[in-house]
Each structure stands twice: as C-alpha cells, then as structure tokens.
Amino acid sequence: MSGIFNRVRYALLSDNKLAKYLKYAIGEIVLVVIGILIALQINTWNQQRVASEEQSKILANLSSEFRQNRKEIAQVIAMNDRCMETGRFIMSLIGAHDSIIKSINTDSLLFQGFEYAQFNPSENALSDLLQSGRLNLITNNYLKSLLYQWSRAKKGVEDQFSGLDDKIEDDLVPYLTDNYALKDVDSYGRLGWRTPSKLKIDKSKIFRDIKYENLMDDMLYRLSGYSIELKKMDAIFKAIIQETEKLDKT
C-alpha cells in the first residue's frame, strides 16, 4: 500500500501538479488520522468491555458473599433475640416469691440466658477488592458508599459484642461462680453433666439480690445495643445485595 502512495506522490511531483499533490497529501494525512482514531476507539471499546466484565465478576462475588453473610446474621439475630427474651424473663423473677422460683428450672433458664452469639462475617471478596485497588472498577457511587458503611458497621458490631462479652466474663460469671452451682447450668451445655452438684446451695438466693438484678440489667442493655448494631448491618447487607443485582442487570 505504501508503494502505491509513493508512486502516486512521485507522479504528481513530476508533473508539477503541486495543488493536486497538496490535496493528495492532506487526504493521506486524513486517512492516517482516521486510522489512528479508529484504532484508539477499538482499544477504548476493548478496555470498556474488559472493565465491564471485571465489574460483573466483582458484583457477582459481592452479591454471593453478602447473601451468605445475611443468612448467618439472621441466625445470630434470632439467637440473641431468644437470649434477650430469656433475660427479660429472668428479670421478672427477681424479687418474686420463693414458691414461684422453685417451680421453675432455673438451671436451664440461666443456661439459655448465656446463649448469645458472635457474628463473624465473611469479607474475602471486599478485602480482595480493596487490597487489589480494583474498587475504582465499581462505577456506582451509591454501592461504594454502602461498602464503606459496611466497614464502619462491622466495627460497631465488634465493639458492642466486645463490651457484652467482657461484662459477662468479668462480672456476671464470677458472680454466679460465687452464688450458684455452675455445674448444674453446664449440664445443659456441651459438658452434659448427668448428676447435679452435691454441694448444698440456695439457688433462689440470687433472685433476692440487687447485685444480680443490676448485673442482668447491664448485660441486657449491652445485648440490646449489640442487637441494634446487628440489625443495622443486616439492612446494609440487604441494600448491597439489591444494588449489586440491579447493576448486574444493566
């Protein structure tokens, strides 16, 4: 092709047809520019296609991960709600007549009152996205905002759980250690003791003690805060799933 252009160029110059040569030269330049622009456009289309395919993979991974997280957080919320319900029942027994307390299996009740759960979400897809610097491939600012909200919500959940767990381990368990037969409580857990404690202890005593009431009140307050943060996180999960699915369809 370049040989043809060279022959035409030489013929025009030989005939002193400068005006025609200039027109030909300009035309040649225009063709070259058009070729470059087409090549650039094709390259841009390819880059956009690759970026679109990569974003689709990212959205699918995020949707899958947060769907699984939402299933797990639902179980944790349900477990903590049952723990809260048990705790409220325990609070209703404090100060009640001994005959009422002795008619209830307080060993089982106290065991259920400790059945709260920690939420450990999966964050592999999001961590990989942040560490690889591919977050900019997500073009939707609302989804990016939701992902940042999730990171902050995770910290809130961890802080609330830590406060709850520390309170139980540092205050409530030591109190029950001094005032109740924990062996009888643990018979409903993985230890599965088949015989109760042989030591004589008045199990109804704690239901007449203001210290126990205060400890339970503090525990339930912290459990309530933990549950609130979990439900906030669940709402963020739901929004992320909806947004990733909506974007993947566009």
C-alpha positions in Angstrom: 0.0 0.0 0.0 2.8 2.4 0.9 4.4 1.6 -2.5 1.2 2.8 -4.3 1.2 6.1 -2.3 4.8 6.7 -3.1 4.3 6.2 -6.9 1.3 8.5 -6.9 3.2 11.1 -4.9 6.2 10.9 -7.4 3.9 11.2 -10.4 2.2 14.3 -9.1 5.5 16.0 -8.2 7.0 15.1 -11.6 4.1 16.8 -13.5 4.5 19.9 -11.3 0.9 19.5 -10.1 1.6 21.0 -6.7 -2.0 21.8 -5.9 -3.1 18.2 -6.6 -0.2 16.9 -4.6 -1.2 19.0 -1.6 -4.7 17.8 -1.8 -3.4 14.2 -2.0 -1.1 14.7 0.9 -3.8 16.2 3.0 -6.1 13.3 2.1 -3.3 10.9 3.0 -2.9 12.6 6.4 -6.7 12.5 7.0 -6.7 8.7 6.2 -3.9 8.2 8.7 -5.6 10.2 11.4 -8.9 8.4 10.8 -7.0 5.1 11.1 -5.4 6.2 14.4 -8.8 7.3 15.7 -10.4 4.0 14.7 -7.6 2.1 16.4 -8.0 4.2 19.6 -11.7 3.7 19.6 -11.3 0.0 19.2 -8.8 0.0 22.1 -11.3 2.0 24.2 -14.1 -0.4 23.4 -11.9 -3.3 24.4 -10.9 -1.6 27.6 -14.5 -0.9 28.4 -15.5 -4.4 27.6 -12.8 -5.8 29.9 -13.7 -3.4 32.7 -17.4 -4.3 32.3 -16.7 -8.0 32.5 -14.4 -7.4 35.6 -17.1 -5.3 37.2 -19.7 -8.1 36.6 -17.4 -10.6 38.3 -16.9 -8.2 41.2 -20.7 -7.7 41.6 -21.3 -11.4 41.5 -18.7 -12.1 44.2 -20.0 -9.3 46.4 -23.6 -10.5 46.0 -22.7 -14.1 46.8 -20.7 -13.1 49.8 -23.2 -10.7 51.3 -26.1 -13.2 50.7 -24.2 -15.8 52.8 -23.5 -13.1 55.4 -27.1 -12.2 55.5 -28.1 -15.9 56.2 -25.7 -16.1 59.0 -26.5 -12.8 60.6 -30.2 -13.8 60.6 -29.3 -16.8 62.7 -27.2 -14.7 65.1 -30.0 -12.1 65.5 -32.6 -14.8 66.2 -30.3 -16.4 68.8 -29.7 -13.1 70.5 -33.4 -12.3 70.5 -34.1 -15.6 72.3 -31.3 -14.7 74.8 -32.9 -11.3 75.3 -36.3 -12.9 75.9 -34.9 -15.3 78.4 -33.1 -12.4 80.2 -36.3 -10.4 80.5 -38.0 -13.4 82.0 -35.1 -13.8 84.5 -35.6 -10.1 85.4 -39.3 -10.7 86.0 -38.4 -13.4 88.6 -36.1 -11.2 90.6 -38.0 -10.4 93.8 -40.7 -13.0 93.2 -41.9 -15.3 95.9 -39.7 -18.4 96.5 -42.5 -20.7 95.6 -42.6 -19.3 92.1 -38.8 -19.5 91.6 -38.7 -23.1 92.9 -41.4 -24.1 90.4 -39.1 -23.1 87.5 -36.0 -24.9 86.2 -33.6 -22.1 86.9 -30.6 -24.1 85.8 -31.9 -24.4 82.2 -33.1 -20.8 82.4 -29.6 -19.5 83.3 -28.0 -21.6 80.6 -30.4 -20.1 77.9 -29.6 -16.7 79.3 -26.0 -17.1 78.1 -26.9 -18.3 74.7 -25.9 -15.2 72.8 -23.8 -15.5 69.6 -20.9 -13.6 68.0 -21.2 -12.7 64.3 -18.1 -13.3 62.2 -18.9 -12.2 58.7 -17.0 -13.3 55.6 -15.2 -10.4 53.9 -12.9 -12.1 51.4 -14.4 -10.5 48.3 -14.4 -7.0 49.7 -10.9 -7.3 51.2 -9.6 -8.6 47.9 -11.3 -5.7 46.1 -9.7 -3.1 48.5 -6.2 -4.6 48.6 -6.0 -5.0 44.8 -7.1 -1.4 44.2 -10.0 -2.6 42.0 -12.6 -0.7 43.9 -12.5 2.0 41.2 -13.9 -0.5 38.7 -17.2 -0.1 40.5 -18.7 2.9 38.8 -21.8 3.2 41.1 -21.1 5.7 43.9 -24.1 4.5 46.0 -22.7 1.0 46.1 -19.3 2.3 47.1 -20.9 4.2 49.9 -22.7 1.1 51.1 -19.4 -0.8 51.1 -17.8 1.9 53.3 -20.9 1.9 55.5 -20.5 -1.9 55.9 -16.9 -1.4 57.1 -18.0 1.1 59.7 -20.9 -1.1 60.8 -18.6 -4.0 61.3 -16.5 -2.0 63.8 -19.7 -1.0 65.6 -20.8 -4.7 65.9 -17.4 -5.8 67.1 -17.3 -3.1 69.7 -20.8 -3.9 71.0 -20.0 -7.6 71.2 -16.7 -7.0 73.0 -18.5 -4.9 75.6 -21.1 -7.5 76.1 -18.7 -10.4 76.3 -16.3 -8.7 78.6 -19.2 -7.8 81.0 -20.4 -11.4 81.2 -16.9 -12.8 81.6 -15.6 -10.2 84.1 -18.7 -9.7 86.2 -21.7 -12.0 85.7 -19.8 -15.3 85.5 -17.7 -14.5 88.6 -20.9 -13.6 90.5 -22.6 -16.8 89.6 -19.4 -18.7 90.4 -19.7 -17.4 94.0 -23.5 -17.7 94.3 -24.8 -20.6 92.1 -24.0 -24.1 91.0 -22.5 -23.7 87.6 -22.2 -27.4 87.2 -26.0 -27.6 87.1 -26.1 -24.9 84.5 -23.5 -26.6 82.4 -25.4 -29.8 82.4 -27.5 -28.2 79.6 -24.3 -27.4 77.6 -21.5 -29.4 76.0 -20.3 -30.7 79.3 -23.6 -32.5 79.8 -23.2 -33.4 83.5 -25.6 -36.2 84.3 -25.6 -35.6 88.1 -26.2 -32.3 89.8 -23.8 -30.6 92.2 -23.6 -32.4 95.5 -23.0 -29.2 97.4 -25.8 -27.5 99.2 -26.7 -24.1 97.8 -29.8 -21.9 97.9 -30.3 -21.3 94.2 -33.2 -18.9 94.8 -30.8 -16.5 96.7 -29.6 -14.7 93.6 -33.3 -13.7 92.8 -33.3 -11.8 96.0 -30.0 -10.0 95.4 -29.9 -6.4 94.0 -26.4 -7.1 92.7 -27.7 -9.9 90.4 -30.5 -7.7 89.2 -28.0 -4.9 88.3 -25.7 -7.3 86.6 -28.5 -8.7 84.5 -29.8 -5.3 83.7 -26.4 -4.2 82.5 -26.0 -7.4 80.4 -29.4 -6.9 78.7 -28.6 -3.3 78.0 -25.4 -4.3 76.2 -27.1 -7.2 74.5 -29.7 -4.7 73.2 -27.0 -2.4 71.8 -25.4 -5.4 70.1 -28.7 -6.5 68.6 -29.3 -2.9 67.3 -26.0 -2.8 65.5 -26.5 -6.3 64.0 -29.9 -5.1 62.6 -28.2 -2.0 61.1 -25.7 -4.2 59.5 -28.4 -6.5 58.1 -30.1 -3.5 56.5 -26.7 -2.6 54.8 -26.4 -6.2 53.6 -29.8 -6.1 52.1 -29.1 -2.8 50.3 -25.7 -4.1 48.9 -27.4 -7.2 47.6 -30.2 -5.2 45.9 -27.7 -2.8 44.4 -25.3 -5.4 43.0 -28.1 -7.3 41.4 -29.6 -4.1 39.9 -26.2 -3.1 38.5 -25.5 -6.5 37.1 -28.7 -6.4 35.1 -27.9 -3.0 33.4 
